[in-house]
Amino acid sequence: MVAPMREELVQAGFQQLLTPAQVDQALQQPGTTLLVVNSVCGCAAAGARPGVTEALRTQGLKFDHLVTVFAGMEKEATAQAREYFEGAMPTSPQAAILKDGQLVHLMQRSDFLGHAPEEIAAALGNAYRQTVAAS
C-alpha cells in the first residue's frame, strides 16, 4: 500500500532509511541534508511530497544528501530521526534541513496541512536560502 508513497520520494532522489543505524550514518554525514518524514496521511500526499519535490525542481536547492524515513512503517528509524529534531513534537509529515548533523530548520505537519505544493515549495526554498545558502 505504501510503495507508491515511498517511490514518489525515491524517484526524486531520496534514499530510504530503514534502520536507526542507517539514520545515524546518514544524518551524521558532513554537508547539508534534507530529511523527509514520509506518511500515509492526506497532507503528505496533497502537500508534503509534491511540495518537497517541486522545491527540488524549481527552487534551486542543492542538498548534499536527500533521505527519508516512513512514519508508521519503520518506527525505530523514524524515532531515531526525530532525535535530531531537538525536542520538537513528533508530527507526520516533517521536513528537516540539517547542516553537518545539526538541525537548522524543521517543517511540521502544520506547515503542510492546507497548503498547496507551490506554497510548500516556496517555504522550503526560503528556509534553504536562510539556513544553507546564506552561510
C-alpha positions in Angstrom: 0.0 0.0 0.0 2.8 2.5 0.8 5.0 1.5 -2.1 3.8 4.4 -4.4 4.2 6.8 -1.5 7.8 5.7 -1.0 8.5 5.7 -4.7 7.4 9.4 -5.1 10.4 10.5 -3.0 12.8 7.8 -4.2 12.2 9.0 -7.8 13.1 12.5 -6.7 16.5 11.2 -5.5 15.8 10.4 -1.8 17.4 7.4 -0.1 15.2 5.4 2.2 16.5 4.9 5.7 15.1 1.7 7.2 17.0 1.3 10.5 18.2 3.5 13.3 21.8 2.8 12.3 21.1 4.0 8.7 19.6 7.2 10.1 22.6 7.9 12.3 25.0 7.2 9.4 23.1 9.4 7.0 22.4 12.3 9.4 26.0 12.5 10.7 27.5 13.0 7.3 29.1 16.3 6.6 27.3 18.7 4.4 23.6 19.6 4.0 20.8 17.1 4.3 17.1 17.2 3.6 15.3 14.6 5.6 11.6 14.0 5.0 9.5 12.1 7.4 7.0 10.5 5.0 3.5 9.5 5.9 0.3 8.0 4.5 -1.8 11.0 5.7 -3.6 13.3 3.3 -1.3 16.3 3.9 1.7 14.2 3.0 0.0 13.1 -0.3 -1.5 16.5 -1.1 1.2 18.8 0.2 4.4 17.4 1.6 5.7 15.1 -1.1 4.6 17.2 -4.0 5.8 20.4 -2.3 9.2 19.0 -1.5 9.7 17.5 -4.9 8.6 20.8 -6.5 11.0 22.7 -4.3 13.9 20.5 -5.5 12.8 21.0 -9.2 12.1 24.7 -9.1 13.8 26.5 -6.1 17.5 25.8 -7.0 18.1 23.8 -3.8 21.4 21.9 -3.7 21.5 19.4 -0.8 24.4 17.1 -0.4 22.0 14.3 0.9 18.3 13.6 0.4 17.0 11.0 2.8 13.6 9.8 4.1 12.0 7.7 6.8 8.4 6.5 6.8 6.4 7.1 9.9 4.3 4.2 10.9 6.4 1.7 8.9 10.0 1.9 10.1 9.1 3.1 13.6 12.5 2.7 15.1 14.2 4.6 12.2 11.6 7.3 12.4 12.1 7.7 16.2 15.9 7.9 15.7 15.5 10.6 13.0 13.3 12.6 15.3 16.0 12.5 18.0 17.8 15.1 15.7 14.8 17.5 15.9 15.9 18.9 19.3 12.7 18.4 21.4 10.2 19.2 18.6 6.9 17.4 18.9 6.7 14.4 16.5 4.3 15.1 13.6 3.8 13.5 10.3 4.9 14.6 7.8 8.0 16.6 8.6 10.9 18.0 6.6 14.2 18.9 8.2 17.2 20.7 7.0 20.4 19.7 8.7 23.9 21.0 8.3 26.7 18.7 9.5 24.2 16.7 11.5 22.7 19.7 13.2 19.0 20.8 12.7 18.8 24.3 11.2 15.1 24.2 10.1 12.1 22.0 10.7 8.8 22.0 8.9 6.0 20.3 10.9 2.6 19.0 9.9 1.0 22.4 10.3 3.4 23.8 7.7 1.9 21.3 5.1 -1.7 20.9 6.2 -4.0 23.0 3.9 -1.1 24.4 1.9 -0.7 24.0 -1.8 2.5 22.3 -3.1 3.7 25.6 -4.6 3.4 27.3 -1.2 5.3 24.4 0.5 8.0 24.6 -2.2 8.4 28.4 -1.7 8.6 27.9 2.1 11.2 25.2 1.8 13.1 27.4 -0.7 13.0 30.3 1.7 14.2 28.2 4.6 17.1 26.8 2.4 18.2 30.3 1.4 18.1 31.5 5.1 19.9 28.5 6.5 22.1 26.9 3.8 22.7 29.4 1.0 23.3 32.3 3.5 26.3 30.6 5.1 
